[in-house]
Amino acid sequence: MLLKDTKVLAEKSKSTYSVCRFHSYAEWNFLKNRVKVMATLSQEKTCPVCGVAIANDVVQFSNGSTGTRARLYARVCQYAKKPDCINQDKELIGEVLQEDGFIEAPPLNLG
């Protein structure tokens, strides 16, 4: 039994339906946006080869700031060459630039 001011939201999730009751549009909108964020977080994948987490094409390295799939490929994946690596799709990686890799250290004069 629904109250007059109650809105009903039905969403199909895989093969099941869930019905939620909300007392205001603001409450419904807040929860709808929260579900989107939670769905985004659930798309995070962790590479079994190197342990790096990738969510929405943003790579979280173990040290330092976030990076791109291209940077991860230039620094790790192209050398690891393991079949379980989750960063092998060239379309997702995109163009690998020179600055994505490690910069060559200048030669040292020890003499």
C-alpha positions as CSV (number, residue, x, y, z in Angstrom):
1,M,0.0,0.0,0.0
2,L,1.5,3.3,-1.1
3,L,1.0,6.7,0.5
4,K,0.1,9.7,-1.7
5,D,3.4,11.4,-1.3
6,T,5.5,8.2,-1.9
7,K,7.2,7.7,-5.2
8,V,8.1,4.3,-6.5
9,L,11.2,3.5,-8.4
10,A,11.6,0.1,-10.0
11,E,14.9,-0.9,-11.5
12,K,15.8,-4.0,-13.3
13,S,19.0,-5.4,-11.9
14,K,20.2,-8.4,-13.9
15,S,17.2,-10.8,-13.7
16,T,15.5,-9.3,-10.5
17,Y,13.4,-6.2,-9.9
18,S,13.9,-4.1,-6.8
19,V,11.2,-1.6,-5.7
20,C,12.2,1.3,-3.5
21,R,9.8,3.8,-1.9
22,F,10.8,7.4,-1.5
23,H,9.0,10.2,0.3
24,S,10.4,13.1,-1.8
25,Y,12.0,13.7,-5.2
26,A,15.1,15.0,-3.4
27,E,15.5,11.7,-1.5
28,W,15.0,9.7,-4.7
29,N,17.5,11.9,-6.6
30,F,20.1,11.6,-3.9
31,L,19.8,7.8,-3.7
32,K,19.8,7.5,-7.5
33,N,23.1,9.4,-7.7
34,R,24.5,7.3,-4.9
35,V,23.6,4.1,-6.8
36,K,25.5,5.5,-9.9
37,V,28.6,6.1,-7.8
38,M,28.4,2.6,-6.3
39,A,28.1,1.1,-9.7
40,T,31.1,3.1,-10.9
41,L,33.1,1.8,-7.9
42,S,32.1,-1.7,-8.7
43,Q,33.7,-1.4,-12.1
44,E,37.2,-1.2,-10.6
45,K,39.4,-4.0,-11.7
46,T,42.7,-5.1,-10.1
47,C,45.3,-6.7,-12.3
48,P,46.4,-10.1,-11.0
49,V,49.9,-9.6,-12.6
50,C,51.0,-6.3,-11.1
51,G,48.2,-5.5,-8.5
52,V,47.3,-2.1,-10.0
53,A,43.7,-1.0,-9.7
54,I,41.9,0.5,-12.8
55,A,38.6,2.2,-12.5
56,N,37.0,4.1,-15.4
57,D,40.4,4.1,-17.2
58,V,42.1,5.8,-14.3
59,V,45.0,3.8,-13.0
60,Q,45.9,4.0,-9.3
61,F,49.6,3.2,-9.0
62,S,51.0,1.9,-5.7
63,N,53.1,5.0,-5.3
64,G,52.4,8.5,-6.6
65,S,49.5,10.0,-8.4
66,T,46.9,8.4,-10.7
67,G,47.7,7.8,-14.3
68,T,46.4,6.5,-17.6
69,R,46.3,3.0,-19.1
70,A,49.0,4.3,-21.6
71,R,51.3,5.2,-18.8
72,L,50.8,1.8,-17.1
73,Y,51.4,0.0,-20.4
74,A,54.6,2.0,-21.0
75,R,56.0,1.4,-17.6
76,V,54.8,-2.1,-16.7
77,C,52.6,-4.1,-19.1
78,Q,54.8,-4.0,-22.2
79,Y,57.6,-5.7,-20.2
80,A,55.5,-8.1,-18.1
81,K,53.9,-9.8,-21.1
82,K,51.6,-12.0,-18.9
83,P,48.4,-13.4,-20.4
84,D,46.4,-12.4,-17.2
85,C,47.3,-8.7,-17.6
86,I,44.1,-6.6,-17.8
87,N,45.7,-3.8,-19.7
88,Q,46.4,-5.4,-23.1
89,D,43.5,-3.9,-25.2
90,K,45.2,-1.4,-27.6
91,E,42.0,0.6,-28.0
92,L,41.6,1.1,-24.3
93,I,45.3,1.9,-23.8
94,G,45.3,4.6,-26.5
95,E,48.4,6.4,-27.8
96,V,51.5,5.8,-25.7
97,L,53.5,9.0,-25.6
98,Q,57.2,9.3,-24.8
99,E,56.4,11.0,-21.4
100,D,54.3,8.0,-20.4
101,G,57.5,5.9,-20.0
102,F,60.4,6.5,-17.7
103,I,62.8,9.2,-18.6
104,E,66.3,8.1,-19.5
105,A,68.8,9.3,-16.9
106,P,71.6,11.5,-18.2
107,P,75.0,9.8,-18.5
108,L,77.3,10.3,-15.5
109,N,80.9,11.4,-15.9
110,L,82.8,9.4,-13.3
111,G,86.2,10.3,-14.5
